[in-house]
Amino acid sequence: MAHLRLELCHKASEQREDESMQKTKARRVGAALLLVGLLFFNVIPSVPAQQDAAPQEQPQQVPASQQPSPAKSPQPAASQPQQSPTPDASPRVIRAIGDVELDDDIEFNIENLEKWAEKNDVTKLVPYINGRSIKGNYPEEIHLERGRIIYHLEINPENKKTWIDLLGEPHSLRENVTLSVGPEGTGSAFDSVHERDNPISMTVISPVYGLIALLIITVTLILLLWLVTHTNIIREPGPPPTPGKRRPYNLGRAQMAFWFFLIYASYVTIWLVTGALDTITTSLLALMGISAGTALGEAMIDNGKDTAKTNQVNDLMAEKEALEKSISETQPQLEAANEAASTALTDQSNRDALNRQLTDTRTRLGQVEQQLRTLSAQQPSLVSSGFLRDILSDSSGYSFHRFQIFAWTIVLGIIFISSVYNSLSMPEFSPTLLGLMGLSAGTYIGFKFPEQK
């Protein structure tokens, strides 16, 4: 019995030890689970923080197979460094200060200029207008630390054609253009704020100087037209033929006035736009010489005709006075001889001689008076019949040699205006064209000799 009680006690003790070990294991498992739960709840708040930092990104659902095991402690997202994008170091024009106008200063503000200048020559940068490089127009001032470049826009032999393309055929005082800066000759300009979607205004003609030039040209034109209509500035020389009438217009002088005003207005316009002063070409001097030579030759011929006519009239008037004086002296002698009634042969011969002298004198006087009347009858042809009729016709009517020089003058005038408007320069006429103009002028001068005024 005692032996049984000892065995029962021993079994009971073993059961209590097993229960105690199981409780200890349970407590350990609970503590482990609690520790894992605390770690899990500490990691969860970091995920929304990362999602809030990038609100534009849609959260992606991670499959359960790829989720981390709760037993593992994940590293915080902040502990993994992110690679930031490398900033663009290319130069870019961010602002232009000043007017885009010839013979004016303009300043460019360029970011990243100092870094670009470490490997490139900044002194060879030139402006780019409408994608065209203004060659030879190098910086006046360079401030690398502030990203500033200052230019003085000017025209030179290297960029003359570019400026002509930019300023030629103007439609208004200002034109919208793209503007940048870049290396000379590469054709590649820096990025700029003034691209096609944000152009800048370029002054083609200064409003102030344009108004002054327009006033000068207008006043000159009005004065010239007044002189043409109220004076003999381009008319045939000489006194008015009759009171209230004016002499005809002269073709040579009208041509000279035409070229004068055309060259005058063109010179002022080219200077106004480009600032150039030396714009008169050699072919233009030749053209002006042909025009002046035509007017001079015509004046010399007309002056010769006027002199001959004046001398003829003066001679006839002097002869008329002499004939009238002779008649006044012969008539009394004849009357005295008739009153003597002498039958002597000598007296009869004297009376016959006086009669013949008186008759001849009266006949010649009649001829002189007729010539004077003929010369006076030509006077009405010296009255103006209108501009076109005066310059295209003579006493015989319309003349082809006059029309020929008039037509060529108009054609060359149109070419002249077109060249000035399109290329902002005086035209260069070929020697052949100038020779044709000279031939027309020579033909006109040649036909002036037989013309009657």
Beta strands, then each sheet from edge to edge (+ up, - down):
strand 1: 92-98
strand 2: 104-111
strand 3: 125-129
strand 4: 132-133
strand 5: 141-143
strand 6: 148-153
strand 7: 174-177
strand 8: 179-183
strand 9: 191-192
strand 10: 200-203
strand 11: 393-394
strand 12: 397-398
sheet 1: 5+ 6- 2+ 1- 9-
sheet 2: 4+ 3- 8+
sheet 3: 7+ 10-
sheet 4: 11+ 12-
end
